C-alpha cells in the first residue's frame, strides 16, 4: 500500500468513528430537618367507620406531618427539578434515564393507608393501584392535565391509570370511602425527583453537572411555600420554594436544609 493510500484509509477510519458525548453527571444528597424545638404531635387516625380498618390498624397516626424525634428529620418532603425554569431539554437527561419504558409505579392500600404517601411518575408510565386489604377502597385522581379518574378497587385486586401528561403540581389521590386516606403523585417530564425518608434524607442521581438547575421544594403541609430556610448553616430565601444550584460532577452532599416551624400549618 502506498503512503497516500494509507493516509486516505486512515482518514476514512477516523471520520467513521461516531462522536462521543462527554457530559458530566452529578448526584445530590441533602437532609431536611425541622427547625422547631418540639416535634409535632402525631394525631391518631379515626377509623371507627370501618371495623376492618380499626381492627387491623388500631394504632395508626396521621402522616400529614412526620418528624423523626431522634434527629428531627422530616419525611415526605419532595425536591424536584423545574425543567422549564432550568431550560432542561430531553438531551440533558442521563442516557440511562432518558427512555420512559412504560413501567408500572405501585400505589398500594395497606391497612387502610396509601403506601407510599408521596411518589413520582412520568408520562407514558402506569400507576397501578393495588388493594392489599380485605375491605373495599377507591382511588380518586384529581388530575389537571391527565383524565380525572375515580377507581373502585375490590379487595386483593388492582386498577391501572396510564399517564399521558405532566402535572403542574403534586396531585392528591384520595379514598373517599375512607377520607383519612390520601397520597400525592408528582408527574414530571424527567426523572429528577427526590422524596425524603424517615430520617429526612433524600437523594437525586445522575443530574446534569456544571450548569444551573432550578429546583422546587414541596410538602403537603407547607404554609403556602417553603421560602425561608437555613441552608448549609446560613439563612436563605427561596422565591415560592424555588432555588438554584450548580452541581459538580460526582456526589454533592449539601448537608442540611432546616425549615422553621412557621413554614408548616398547625
Secondary structure, DSSP 4 states (H G I P E B T S, - for coil): --HHHHHHHHHHHHHTSPP-----EEEEEEEEEE-SSSPPP-PBP--TTSHHHHHH-TT-B--SS-B-TTT-BBTT-EEEE-HHHHT--GGGS-HHHHS----EEEEEE-SSSEESSEEEEETT-EEEEEE-SSS-EEEEE--SSSPPEEEEE-TT-EEEEE--S--SSPEEEE-SSSTT-EEEEEEESSS-EEE--TTSEEEEEEEEPSSEEEEEEE-TTBSS---EEEETTEEEE-GGGEEEEEPPSEEEEEEEEEE-GGGB--
